[in-house]
Amino acid sequence: MRLPYVYRVTKYDPADRDDRGHYTGSEDVVSDHGEVEAAYLRAIAAFAADTGVDHLAVREPQIPSYVHFGVEPPVDGYGLTGLFPAGPTGFFDGAEVTLGTGLELVRAMLRDNGAWCRLEVEGTFAVHVGWDQYVYVGSSRPCDEALAGTRALGLFPERLDASPYDMETGEDVQRPGDDDFWAALHRAVEAGRAGLLEEMHLEGASRWHRLTSDTIDTVRAGLAPRARLAVHRSHARQRRSGPGPLADRPHTERPHLGRTGRHQPGHTS
């Protein structure tokens, strides 16, 4: 569902853009790890307060696989250290976090620590962090107080029709990892046509499970919620290649590279 009020929030003065929308001012594209970064977080908190939101859902979480494309160097733990009681395994699609934890995830994304996700309340609120300190906030309400507060913090909220990071839904339909899927997998394993299950619990990360007729139910019980699944023959343990190189990056916002839109044979519920 597209939210009716969407704002691009940045430290970049619109007066310093050329006729193509490229920023030509002196602000850096990395976080200052200080007052400006804190202003971003306070602005997001204000939009959340205006919307009446104190919890957020993690959507489409990602970590780097082979290559890190951020401007700043990656850090151990991808910025997730200490944010989830269960450790990094708590960073999964659909995980609910407090606003405070959500703001720490935003901080990690502003710093290019490695972890990335959308933070949303379906039909009500959304926070998307892009490259180069571009943040998109969507709300079901106009958030007039938050807009005024954001300007007072020295940031620039600009009204948009939609966030470029709105979740994409293609025409292809993923097969759900339901009872029919698992029954078919049992048959494939027994027939020798399947031997490995790839569990993509995060974009950019996989766990592999060797399958036998005796272990399938145990494997199923231990999968992360909403993980994407791919079935392989036991000898076909092949990793996908990493993403291709970035094009030249003029200082305008573009969709996050990690959004691959891949479809897999199964998807846990």
TORKE-866658 format. One record per residue: residue number from 1; x, y, z of N, C-alpha, C in turn. Coordinates in steps of 0.2 Angstrom, whole numbers. Atoms other than C-alpha are relative to their C-alpha. Layout:
<atom NUM, <X, Y, Z>, <X, Y, Z>, <X, Y, Z>>;
...
//
This chain:
<atom 1, <4, -6, 0>, <0, 0, 0>, <4, 6, 0>>;
<atom 2, <-4, -6, 0>, <7, 17, -5>, <-3, 5, 5>>;
<atom 3, <2, -4, -5>, <7, 29, 9>, <-2, 7, -3>>;
<atom 4, <2, -6, 3>, <-2, 46, 5>, <5, 6, 1>>;
<atom 5, <-5, -5, -1>, <12, 57, 13>, <7, -3, 0>>;
<atom 6, <-7, 2, 0>, <30, 54, 8>, <5, 6, -1>>;
<atom 7, <-5, -6, 0>, <45, 65, 11>, <7, -3, 0>>;
<atom 8, <-7, 2, 0>, <63, 64, 6>, <3, 5, 5>>;
<atom 9, <-3, -4, -5>, <73, 70, 21>, <8, 0, -1>>;
<atom 10, <-7, 0, 1>, <91, 76, 18>, <3, 6, 3>>;
<atom 11, <-3, -6, -2>, <104, 88, 23>, <2, 4, -5>>;
<atom 12, <-1, -3, 6>, <105, 94, 6>, <-5, 6, -2>>;
<atom 13, <4, -5, 2>, <98, 111, 2>, <-2, 0, -7>>;
<atom 14, <2, 0, 7>, <87, 111, -13>, <2, 5, -4>>;
<atom 15, <-2, -6, 4>, <93, 128, -18>, <7, -2, -3>>;
<atom 16, <-6, 2, 3>, <110, 119, -22>, <0, -6, -5>>;
<atom 17, <1, 5, 5>, <103, 107, -35>, <0, 4, -7>>;
<atom 18, <0, -3, 7>, <106, 110, -54>, <-7, -2, -3>>;
<atom 19, <6, 1, 4>, <92, 109, -67>, <-2, -8, -1>>;
<atom 20, <1, 7, 1>, <94, 90, -67>, <-1, -4, 7>>;
<atom 21, <1, 3, -7>, <92, 88, -48>, <6, -2, 3>>;
<atom 22, <-6, 2, -3>, <110, 84, -45>, <2, 6, 5>>;
<atom 23, <-3, -5, -5>, <117, 92, -29>, <7, 2, -1>>;
<atom 24, <-6, -3, 1>, <131, 104, -31>, <3, 3, 6>>;
<atom 25, <-3, -3, -5>, <134, 110, -14>, <6, -3, 4>>;
<atom 26, <-7, 3, -3>, <148, 106, -1>, <-2, -5, 5>>;
<atom 27, <1, 6, -5>, <139, 93, 10>, <3, -6, -2>>;
<atom 28, <-3, 6, 2>, <148, 77, 11>, <-5, -6, -1>>;
<atom 29, <5, 6, 1>, <139, 60, 6>, <1, -5, 5>>;
<atom 30, <0, 5, -6>, <144, 51, 22>, <-2, 3, 6>>;
<atom 31, <2, -3, -6>, <138, 53, 39>, <5, 3, 4>>;
<atom 32, <-5, -4, -4>, <146, 65, 51>, <1, -4, 7>>;
<atom 33, <0, 4, -7>, <143, 52, 66>, <-1, 5, 5>>;
<atom 34, <1, -5, -5>, <138, 67, 75>, <-6, 4, 0>>;
<atom 35, <6, -4, -1>, <126, 82, 76>, <-5, -1, -6>>;
<atom 36, <5, 0, 6>, <119, 80, 58>, <-3, -7, 0>>;
<atom 37, <3, 6, 0>, <117, 61, 60>, <-6, 0, 6>>;
<atom 38, <5, 0, -6>, <108, 64, 77>, <-6, 4, -3>>;
<atom 39, <5, -4, 2>, <97, 77, 68>, <-5, -5, -5>>;
<atom 40, <4, 5, 4>, <91, 63, 55>, <-4, -4, 5>>;
<atom 41, <3, 5, -5>, <87, 51, 70>, <-6, 4, 3>>;
<atom 42, <5, -4, -4>, <77, 65, 79>, <-6, 2, -5>>;
<atom 43, <5, -1, 5>, <68, 69, 63>, <-5, -6, -1>>;
<atom 44, <3, 6, 1>, <63, 51, 60>, <-5, -1, 6>>;
<atom 45, <4, 1, -6>, <57, 50, 78>, <-6, 4, 1>>;
<atom 46, <5, -4, 0>, <47, 65, 76>, <-6, -2, -4>>;
<atom 47, <5, 3, 5>, <38, 58, 61>, <-4, -6, 3>>;
<atom 48, <3, 6, -4>, <35, 42, 71>, <-5, 2, 5>>;
<atom 49, <5, -3, -5>, <27, 52, 85>, <-6, 3, -3>>;
<atom 50, <6, -3, 3>, <16, 62, 74>, <-5, -5, -3>>;
<atom 51, <4, 6, 3>, <10, 45, 66>, <-3, -4, 5>>;
<atom 52, <2, 4, -6>, <8, 37, 83>, <3, -7, 0>>;
<atom 53, <-3, 7, 1>, <20, 23, 80>, <6, 0, 5>>;
<atom 54, <-6, 1, -5>, <32, 16, 93>, <3, -7, -1>>;
<atom 55, <-3, 6, 2>, <36, -1, 85>, <0, 0, -8>>;
<atom 56, <-1, 0, 7>, <42, -5, 67>, <1, -8, -2>>;
<atom 57, <-1, 7, 3>, <43, -21, 56>, <6, 0, -4>>;
<atom 58, <-6, 1, 4>, <60, -26, 48>, <-3, -3, -7>>;
<atom 59, <2, 3, 7>, <57, -29, 29>, <5, -1, -4>>;
<atom 60, <-5, 1, 5>, <68, -37, 16>, <7, 2, 3>>;
<atom 61, <-7, -1, -2>, <84, -37, 27>, <5, -3, -4>>;
<atom 62, <-5, 2, 4>, <100, -38, 19>, <7, 1, 3>>;
<atom 63, <-7, -2, -2>, <119, -39, 23>, <4, -2, -7>>;
<atom 64, <-5, 1, 6>, <134, -39, 10>, <1, -7, 0>>;
<atom 65, <-2, 7, 1>, <138, -56, 3>, <8, 0, -2>>;
<atom 66, <-7, 1, 2>, <155, -54, -7>, <3, 7, 0>>;
<atom 67, <-3, -7, 2>, <157, -35, -11>, <-4, 5, 4>>;
<atom 68, <3, -5, -3>, <153, -20, 0>, <0, 6, -4>>;
<atom 69, <1, -6, 4>, <147, -5, -10>, <-1, 7, 4>>;
<atom 70, <1, -6, -4>, <145, 8, 4>, <6, 5, -1>>;
<atom 71, <-6, -5, 0>, <156, 24, 5>, <5, -1, 6>>;
<atom 72, <-4, 1, -6>, <162, 20, 22>, <1, -8, 1>>;
<atom 73, <-2, 7, -1>, <171, 3, 27>, <-5, -3, 4>>;
<atom 74, <5, 4, -4>, <160, -11, 33>, <3, -1, 7>>;
<atom 75, <-2, 1, -7>, <161, -15, 52>, <-2, -7, 2>>;
<atom 76, <1, 7, -2>, <161, -32, 61>, <-8, 0, 3>>;
<atom 77, <7, 0, -2>, <143, -37, 64>, <-5, 4, -5>>;
<atom 78, <4, -3, 5>, <136, -26, 50>, <-4, 6, 3>>;
<atom 79, <4, -5, -4>, <130, -13, 63>, <-6, -3, 4>>;
<atom 80, <6, 3, -4>, <118, -26, 71>, <2, -2, 7>>;
<atom 81, <-3, 3, -7>, <129, -30, 87>, <-4, 4, 5>>;
<atom 82, <4, -3, -5>, <118, -28, 102>, <-7, 2, -1>>;
<atom 83, <7, -2, 2>, <102, -24, 93>, <-5, -5, 1>>;
<atom 84, <5, 5, -1>, <93, -40, 95>, <2, -5, 5>>;
<atom 85, <-2, 4, -5>, <92, -51, 110>, <3, -7, -2>>;
<atom 86, <-2, 7, 2>, <94, -67, 100>, <6, 1, -5>>;
<atom 87, <-6, -1, 4>, <109, -59, 91>, <-2, 1, -8>>;
<atom 88, <1, -2, 7>, <110, -57, 72>, <-6, -4, -3>>;
<atom 89, <6, 4, 3>, <97, -71, 69>, <-7, 3, 1>>;
<atom 90, <6, -4, -1>, <84, -59, 76>, <-1, 5, -6>>;
<atom 91, <0, -5, 6>, <87, -48, 60>, <-3, -4, -6>>;
<atom 92, <3, 4, 5>, <74, -57, 49>, <-6, 4, -3>>;
<atom 93, <5, -4, 3>, <60, -51, 37>, <-6, -1, 5>>;
<atom 94, <6, 0, -4>, <45, -47, 48>, <1, 1, 8>>;
<atom 95, <-1, -1, -7>, <54, -45, 65>, <-2, 7, 2>>;
<atom 96, <3, -6, -3>, <46, -32, 76>, <5, 3, 4>>;
<atom 97, <-5, -4, -4>, <58, -19, 84>, <-4, 6, 3>>;
<atom 98, <2, -6, -3>, <55, -5, 96>, <2, 6, -5>>;
<atom 99, <-3, -6, 4>, <57, 13, 88>, <7, 1, 2>>;
<atom 100, <-7, -1, -2>, <73, 14, 98>, <5, -4, -4>>;
<atom 101, <-4, 5, 3>, <80, -1, 90>, <0, 2, -8>>;
<atom 102, <0, -2, 7>, <74, 5, 73>, <4, 6, -2>>;
<atom 103, <-4, -6, 1>, <83, 21, 75>, <7, -2, 0>>;
<atom 104, <-7, 2, 0>, <99, 12, 79>, <1, -4, -7>>;
<atom 105, <-1, 3, 7>, <96, 2, 62>, <1, 5, -5>>;
<atom 106, <-1, -5, 5>, <94, 18, 53>, <7, 3, 1>>;
<atom 107, <-7, -2, -1>, <111, 24, 61>, <5, -4, -4>>;
<atom 108, <-4, 4, 3>, <119, 9, 55>, <0, 0, -8>>;
<atom 109, <1, -1, 8>, <112, 12, 37>, <3, 6, -2>>;
<atom 110, <-3, -6, 2>, <117, 30, 37>, <8, -1, 0>>;
<atom 111, <-7, 1, -1>, <135, 24, 42>, <3, -5, -5>>;
<atom 112, <-2, 5, 5>, <135, 11, 28>, <4, -6, 4>>;
<atom 113, <-3, 5, -3>, <139, -2, 41>, <-1, -7, -3>>;
<atom 114, <1, 6, 4>, <133, -16, 30>, <-8, -3, 0>>;
<atom 115, <7, 3, 0>, <115, -21, 36>, <-4, 5, -3>>;
<atom 116, <5, -4, 4>, <100, -14, 26>, <-6, -3, 1>>;
<atom 117, <6, 2, 0>, <82, -15, 28>, <-5, 6, -1>>;
<atom 118, <6, -5, 0>, <65, -6, 26>, <-3, -1, 7>>;
<atom 119, <3, 0, -7>, <57, -1, 43>, <-7, 2, -2>>;
<atom 120, <7, -2, 2>, <38, -1, 41>, <-5, -2, 5>>;
<atom 121, <6, 2, -3>, <21, -2, 49>, <-5, 0, -6>>;
<atom 122, <4, 0, 6>, <10, -8, 35>, <-6, 4, 0>>;
<atom 123, <6, -5, 1>, <-2, 5, 29>, <0, 6, 4>>;
<atom 124, <0, -5, -5>, <4, 17, 42>, <6, 5, 0>>;
<atom 125, <-6, -4, -1>, <22, 22, 42>, <6, -4, -3>>;
<atom 126, <-6, 3, 3>, <39, 18, 33>, <6, 5, 0>>;
<atom 127, <-6, -3, 0>, <57, 23, 34>, <5, -4, -5>>;
<atom 128, <-5, 3, 4>, <69, 19, 20>, <6, 4, -1>>;
<atom 129, <-6, -4, 0>, <87, 24, 20>, <4, -2, -7>>;
<atom 130, <-4, 1, 6>, <96, 26, 3>, <7, 2, 0>>;
<atom 131, <-7, -2, 0>, <113, 30, -3>, <1, 7, 2>>;
<atom 132, <-2, -7, 0>, <122, 46, 1>, <-4, 4, 5>>;
<atom 133, <3, -4, -5>, <112, 51, 16>, <-7, 2, -2>>;
<atom 134, <7, -2, 2>, <95, 51, 8>, <-5, -5, 4>>;
<atom 135, <4, 3, -4>, <81, 46, 19>, <-7, 1, -2>>;
<atom 136, <6, -1, 2>, <63, 43, 14>, <-5, -2, 6>>;
<atom 137, <4, 1, -5>, <49, 44, 27>, <-7, 0, -3>>;
<atom 138, <7, 0, 2>, <31, 39, 23>, <-5, -1, 6>>;
<atom 139, <4, 1, -6>, <16, 41, 34>, <-8, 1, -3>>;
<atom 140, <7, -1, 1>, <-3, 40, 34>, <-3, 7, 2>>;
<atom 141, <2, -6, -2>, <-4, 57, 41>, <5, 6, -2>>;
<atom 142, <-4, -5, 3>, <3, 74, 35>, <6, 2, 4>>;
<atom 143, <-6, -1, -4>, <15, 76, 50>, <2, 7, 0>>;
<atom 144, <-2, -7, 0>, <15, 95, 51>, <5, 2, 5>>;
<atom 145, <-5, -2, -5>, <24, 96, 67>, <7, -3, -1>>;
<atom 146, <-6, 3, 1>, <37, 84, 62>, <4, 3, -6>>;
<atom 147, <-3, -4, 5>, <40, 94, 46>, <3, 6, 3>>;
<atom 148, <-2, -6, -3>, <42, 110, 56>, <7, -2, 4>>;
<atom 149, <-6, 2, -4>, <54, 101, 68>, <6, -2, -4>>;
<atom 150, <-5, 2, 4>, <64, 93, 54>, <4, 6, -3>>;
<atom 151, <-3, -6, 3>, <67, 110, 46>, <4, 4, 6>>;
<atom 152, <-4, -3, -5>, <72, 117, 63>, <6, -3, 2>>;
<atom 153, <-6, 3, -1>, <85, 104, 64>, <5, 1, -5>>;
<atom 154, <-5, -1, 5>, <93, 110, 49>, <0, -5, -6>>;
<atom 155, <1, 5, 6>, <87, 96, 37>, <-6, 3, -5>>;
<atom 156, <5, -2, 6>, <76, 98, 21>, <-5, -6, -1>>;
<atom 157, <5, 5, 2>, <60, 88, 20>, <-3, 2, -7>>;
<atom 158, <2, -1, 6>, <54, 87, 2>, <-6, -5, -2>>;
<atom 159, <5, 5, 1>, <37, 80, -3>, <1, -3, -7>>;
<atom 160, <-1, 4, 6>, <37, 66, -15>, <-7, -4, -1>>;
<atom 161, <6, 4, 1>, <23, 55, -23>, <1, -7, 3>>;
<atom 162, <-1, 7, -3>, <32, 39, -17>, <7, -1, 1>>;
<atom 163, <-7, 2, -1>, <48, 32, -10>, <3, -5, -6>>;
<atom 164, <-3, 5, 5>, <60, 24, -23>, <1, -7, 3>>;
<atom 165, <-2, 6, -4>, <62, 10, -10>, <-7, -4, 2>>;
<atom 166, <6, 4, -2>, <44, 5, -9>, <1, -7, -3>>;
<atom 167, <-1, 7, 2>, <43, -14, -10>, <-3, -2, -6>>;
<atom 168, <2, 2, 7>, <42, -21, -27>, <-4, -7, 0>>;
<atom 169, <4, 6, 0>, <29, -34, -31>, <0, -2, -8>>;
<atom 170, <0, 2, 7>, <32, -43, -48>, <-6, -4, -2>>;
<atom 171, <6, 4, 3>, <20, -53, -59>, <1, -7, 3>>;
<atom 172, <-2, 7, -2>, <29, -69, -54>, <-3, -1, 8>>;
<atom 173, <3, 1, -7>, <21, -77, -38>, <5, -6, 3>>;
<atom 174, <-4, 5, -3>, <33, -86, -26>, <-4, -6, 2>>;
<atom 175, <3, 6, -3>, <28, -104, -21>, <1, 1, 7>>;
<atom 176, <0, 0, -7>, <24, -104, -3>, <3, -6, 3>>;
<atom 177, <-3, 6, -4>, <34, -116, 9>, <-5, -3, 4>>;
<atom 178, <5, 3, -4>, <18, -124, 14>, <0, -8, 0>>;
<atom 179, <0, 7, -1>, <13, -142, 18>, <1, -4, -7>>;
<atom 180, <-1, 3, 7>, <12, -146, -1>, <7, 0, -2>>;
<atom 181, <-7, -1, 2>, <29, -139, -4>, <5, -6, 4>>;
<atom 182, <-4, 4, -4>, <37, -150, 10>, <-2, -7, -2>>;
<atom 183, <2, 7, 3>, <27, -166, 4>, <4, -1, -6>>;
<atom 184, <-4, 1, 6>, <35, -163, -13>, <7, -1, 1>>;
<atom 185, <-7, 1, -1>, <52, -161, -6>, <2, -7, 3>>;
<atom 186, <-1, 7, -2>, <50, -177, 4>, <1, -5, -6>>;
<atom 187, <0, 4, 5>, <46, -186, -12>, <7, 1, -4>>;
<atom 188, <-6, -1, 4>, <61, -178, -21>, <6, -3, 3>>;
<atom 189, <-6, 3, -4>, <73, -183, -7>, <0, -7, -1>>;
<atom 190, <0, 8, 0>, <67, -201, -7>, <2, -2, -7>>;
<atom 191, <-1, 2, 7>, <69, -201, -26>, <7, 2, -2>>;
<atom 192, <-7, -2, 1>, <87, -194, -25>, <0, 6, -5>>;
<atom 193, <0, -6, 4>, <82, -178, -34>, <1, 6, 3>>;
<atom 194, <-2, -5, -4>, <86, -167, -20>, <4, -2, 6>>;
<atom 195, <-4, 2, -6>, <99, -167, -6>, <2, 6, 4>>;
<atom 196, <-2, -6, -4>, <102, -149, -1>, <-5, 5, 0>>;
<atom 197, <5, -5, 0>, <91, -135, 5>, <4, 6, 2>>;
<atom 198, <-4, -7, -2>, <98, -117, 4>, <-6, 5, 3>>;
<atom 199, <4, -4, -4>, <90, -106, 17>, <2, 7, -1>>;
<atom 200, <-2, -7, 1>, <91, -87, 12>, <-4, 4, 5>>;
<atom 201, <3, -4, -6>, <87, -79, 29>, <1, 7, 0>>;
<atom 202, <-2, -7, 1>, <95, -63, 24>, <2, 1, -8>>;
<atom 203, <-3, -2, 6>, <98, -55, 7>, <8, 0, 0>>;
<atom 204, <-8, 0, 0>, <117, -59, 4>, <2, -5, 5>>;
<atom 205, <-2, 5, -5>, <117, -73, 17>, <-4, -7, -1>>;
<atom 206, <3, 7, 1>, <113, -92, 15>, <2, -5, 6>>;
<atom 207, <-2, 6, -4>, <113, -107, 27>, <-2, -6, -4>>;
<atom 208, <1, 6, 4>, <114, -124, 19>, <-2, -6, 5>>;
<atom 209, <2, 6, -4>, <105, -140, 26>, <0, -6, -5>>;
<atom 210, <0, 7, 4>, <109, -158, 20>, <-7, -3, 2>>;
<atom 211, <7, 3, 0>, <92, -167, 17>, <0, -7, 0>>;
<atom 212, <2, 7, 1>, <87, -185, 21>, <-7, 0, 2>>;
<atom 213, <7, 1, -2>, <70, -192, 24>, <-1, 1, 7>>;
<atom 214, <1, -1, -7>, <74, -192, 42>, <1, 7, 3>>;
<atom 215, <-2, -7, -3>, <80, -174, 44>, <-4, 5, -3>>;
<atom 216, <3, -6, 3>, <68, -164, 33>, <-5, 3, 5>>;
<atom 217, <4, -3, -5>, <56, -161, 48>, <4, 4, 4>>;
<atom 218, <-5, -4, -4>, <70, -155, 59>, <2, 6, -3>>;
<atom 219, <-2, -6, 3>, <76, -144, 46>, <-5, 5, -1>>;
<atom 220, <6, -5, 0>, <59, -136, 43>, <-1, 3, 6>>;
<atom 221, <1, -3, -6>, <57, -133, 61>, <5, 6, 2>>;
<atom 222, <-5, -5, -2>, <73, -123, 62>, <1, 6, -4>>;
<atom 223, <-1, -6, 4>, <71, -111, 48>, <-2, 6, 2>>;
<atom 224, <2, -6, -2>, <70, -93, 50>, <-7, 2, -3>>;
<atom 225, <6, -2, 3>, <53, -85, 48>, <1, 4, -7>>;
<atom 226, <0, -4, 6>, <50, -79, 30>, <6, -1, -5>>;
<atom 227, <-6, 1, 4>, <66, -86, 23>, <-2, -3, -6>>;
<atom 228, <1, 3, 7>, <67, -90, 5>, <4, -6, -1>>;
<atom 229, <-3, 7, 1>, <72, -108, 0>, <1, -1, -7>>;
<atom 230, <-1, 3, 7>, <80, -116, -15>, <3, -7, 1>>;
<atom 231, <-2, 7, -1>, <82, -134, -17>, <5, -2, -5>>;
<atom 232, <-6, 2, 5>, <98, -142, -25>, <1, -8, 1>>;
<atom 233, <-3, 7, 0>, <104, -159, -29>, <6, 0, 5>>;
<atom 234, <-6, 0, -4>, <118, -164, -17>, <6, 2, -3>>;
<atom 235, <-7, -1, 3>, <132, -162, -29>, <0, 7, -3>>;
<atom 236, <1, -6, 3>, <125, -145, -35>, <0, 6, 4>>;
<atom 237, <-1, -5, -5>, <131, -134, -21>, <3, 6, -3>>;
<atom 238, <-3, -6, 4>, <134, -118, -32>, <-3, 6, 3>>;
<atom 239, <2, -7, -2>, <134, -100, -25>, <-1, 4, -6>>;
<atom 240, <1, -5, 5>, <127, -86, -35>, <6, 5, 0>>;
<atom 241, <-5, -5, 0>, <139, -73, -41>, <-3, 6, 3>>;
<atom 242, <2, -6, -4>, <139, -56, -32>, <-2, 5, -5>>;
<atom 243, <3, -5, 4>, <131, -41, -39>, <6, 4, -5>>;
<atom 244, <-5, -3, 5>, <139, -32, -54>, <2, 7, 3>>;
<atom 245, <-3, -7, -2>, <149, -15, -53>, <-5, 5, 0>>;
<atom 246, <4, -6, 0>, <140, 1, -49>, <2, 4, -6>>;
<atom 247, <-1, -5, 5>, <138, 13, -63>, <2, 7, 3>>;
<atom 248, <-2, -7, -2>, <145, 31, -61>, <-6, 3, 4>>;
<atom 249, <5, -2, -5>, <136, 39, -46>, <0, 7, 0>>;
<atom 250, <2, -7, -1>, <130, 57, -49>, <-3, 1, 6>>;
<atom 251, <3, -1, -7>, <124, 64, -33>, <-7, 1, 0>>;
<atom 252, <7, 0, -1>, <106, 60, -35>, <-1, -7, 3>>;
<atom 253, <2, 6, -3>, <97, 46, -26>, <-2, -6, -5>>;
<atom 254, <2, 5, 4>, <95, 29, -34>, <-2, -6, 4>>;
<atom 255, <2, 6, -4>, <88, 12, -28>, <6, -4, 2>>;
<atom 256, <-5, 3, -4>, <98, 2, -16>, <2, -6, -5>>;
<atom 257, <-2, 5, 5>, <109, -11, -26>, <-2, -7, 3>>;
<atom 258, <2, 6, -3>, <104, -25, -14>, <-7, -3, -2>>;
<atom 259, <7, 2, 1>, <86, -26, -20>, <0, -4, -7>>;
<atom 260, <-1, 3, 6>, <88, -40, -33>, <-6, -3, -3>>;
<atom 261, <7, 2, 3>, <70, -46, -34>, <0, -7, -2>>;
<atom 262, <0, 7, 3>, <75, -64, -36>, <-6, -4, 3>>;
<atom 263, <5, 4, -2>, <62, -77, -35>, <3, -7, 1>>;
<atom 264, <-2, 6, -2>, <65, -94, -26>, <-6, -5, 0>>;
<atom 265, <5, 5, 1>, <56, -111, -27>, <-5, 0, 6>>;
<atom 266, <4, 0, -6>, <49, -109, -9>, <1, 6, 5>>;
<atom 267, <0, -6, -4>, <46, -96, 4>, <-4, -2, 7>>;
<atom 268, <3, 2, -6>, <43, -100, 23>, <-5, 5, 2>>;
<atom 269, <5, -4, -2>, <28, -93, 31>, <2, 3, 6>>;
//
